[in-house]
Amino acid sequence: AQSVTQLDSQVPVFEEAPVELRCNYSSSVSVYLFWYVQYPNQGLQLLLKYLSGSTLVKGINGFEAEFNKSQTSFHLRKPSVHISDTAEYFCAVSDRGTGRRALTFGSGTRLQVQP
Amino acid sequence: EAQVTQNPRYLITVTGKKLTVTCSQNMNHEYMSWYRQDPGLGLRQIYYSMNVEVTDKGDVPEGYKVSRKEKRNFPLILESPSPNQTSLYFCASSSGTAYNEQFFGPGTRLTVL
């Protein structure tokens, strides 16, 4: 079984400031890691994913995330946010098997970018 | 355009009145899944399908049914909806590759009175 903890339910930040959204996971097996973004009244869009290899992963819209196996973390970062980044962000994990392939999601972090 | 579509997008119904939410994908994906999203809980899987005629329960299947008669369609059926099924529902699909990147539909907001 897997679980995902997003440590902050809301993160207010000023425009052009850096931001970090934290994600920790627990799993007894190797996992794939994802960050999804949900803009108001829209579905989920994949921001980035970690499958293997380099632990620093770059995604769309200037976001990046770093996989830390020893700390079981996958924090999302952006060096300078824009108003348009206001959205809810979900961290998710999936086991590497070919079975149920369910994504286990965290409870989400609402990023509020203020002018 | 590659996409997952859901209908209806919004639905208000009453307790006990059977309803179906449709989901269709045009990417020839083998895997499809339904999730529900509730505040503070993230998304939880209801049912999934590995291919045509192959379906199985997710984490919260009670009160739901699904079918997979065609590869592109994966309807979610609530035979006797109850107020605790008021939620935002997402359909997702994924190819047969090993790493499970799932593509999500726009969501269906269901209210059961």
Chai-1 contact restraints between the chains, C-beta under 6 A:
chainA,res_idxA,chainB,res_idxB,connection_type,confidence,min_distance_angstrom,max_distance_angstrom,comment,restraint_id
A,Y32,B,Y99,contact,1.0,0.0,6.0,A-B,restraint_1
A,G43,B,F104,contact,1.0,0.0,6.0,A-B,restraint_2
A,G43,B,G105,contact,1.0,0.0,6.0,A-B,restraint_3
A,G43,B,P106,contact,1.0,0.0,6.0,A-B,restraint_4
A,G43,B,G107,contact,1.0,0.0,6.0,A-B,restraint_5
A,L44,B,F104,contact,1.0,0.0,6.0,A-B,restraint_6
A,L51,B,Y99,contact,1.0,0.0,6.0,A-B,restraint_7
A,S94,B,N100,contact,1.0,0.0,6.0,A-B,restraint_8
A,R101,B,N100,contact,1.0,0.0,6.0,A-B,restraint_9
A,A102,B,Q45,contact,1.0,0.0,6.0,A-B,restraint_10
A,A102,B,G58,contact,1.0,0.0,6.0,A-B,restraint_11
A,F105,B,G42,contact,1.0,0.0,6.0,A-B,restraint_12
A,F105,B,L43,contact,1.0,0.0,6.0,A-B,restraint_13
A,G106,B,G42,contact,1.0,0.0,6.0,A-B,restraint_14
A,S107,B,G40,contact,1.0,0.0,6.0,A-B,restraint_15
A,S107,B,G42,contact,1.0,0.0,6.0,A-B,restraint_16
A,G108,B,G42,contact,1.0,0.0,6.0,A-B,restraint_17
